Amino acid sequence: MIIREAGEGDLPAVLDIHRQAFGQEEEAALVEAIVRDPSAEPVLSLIAVEDDRPVGHILFSQVGLTESATPVSAAILAPLAVVPAAQSRGIGGKLIEEGVARLAASGVDLVFVLGYPDYYGRHGFAAAGPQGLDAPYPIAQEHTDAWMVRDLGKGLVGTVSGKVACCDALDHPALWIE
């Protein structure tokens, strides 16, 4: 398997990965909106290819941390998808780790995600809310642990606080219902 940056020519394959993984159009439309949203830049889009077949995709976009006294470089992981035939083989985890490594090398301090705590917890993410790092919109009480953060080695979690401000494509309350 090869993981590489996805280019404009990969967009149809990337969108197809999301359609297959989620069984609907919504996530594919969101990916396309984020990729084309100037307020999301810089974007890191990685595709996993196995035997010349695209099998997974992960997208990270820039976010800000409002009300923070300390400058913070941050990104959000949204979304991650692996085609059904390739799931449960570690491809999603490899995409996360490759993306996080590239972000860390580029100077990003924190990565956020709204997702399954059991899954993302295995990849170094922990609840963000108790650390004073708020989601762009309120998360239902029973799902607050789904709003997560991963420190990329700078030791900022617990020392900074604020509310995450996403790109325009992600700045819709309906997207924050977990």
WOPEGI-V942487 format. One record per helix or strand of 3 or more residues. SS is the DSSP state (h for helix, s for strand). FROM is the first residue (numbers start at 1). TO is the last residue. If there is no record, write none. Layout:
<<SS | FROM | TO> <SS | FROM | TO>>
//
This chain:
<<s | 2 | 5> <h | 8 | 22> <h | 26 | 35> <h | 38 | 40> <s | 43 | 50> <s | 53 | 66> <s | 74 | 82> <h | 84 | 86> <h | 91 | 105> <s | 110 | 114> <h | 117 | 121> <h | 129 | 131> <h | 141 | 146> <s | 147 | 151> <s | 162 | 165> <h | 168 | 170> <h | 173 | 176>>
//
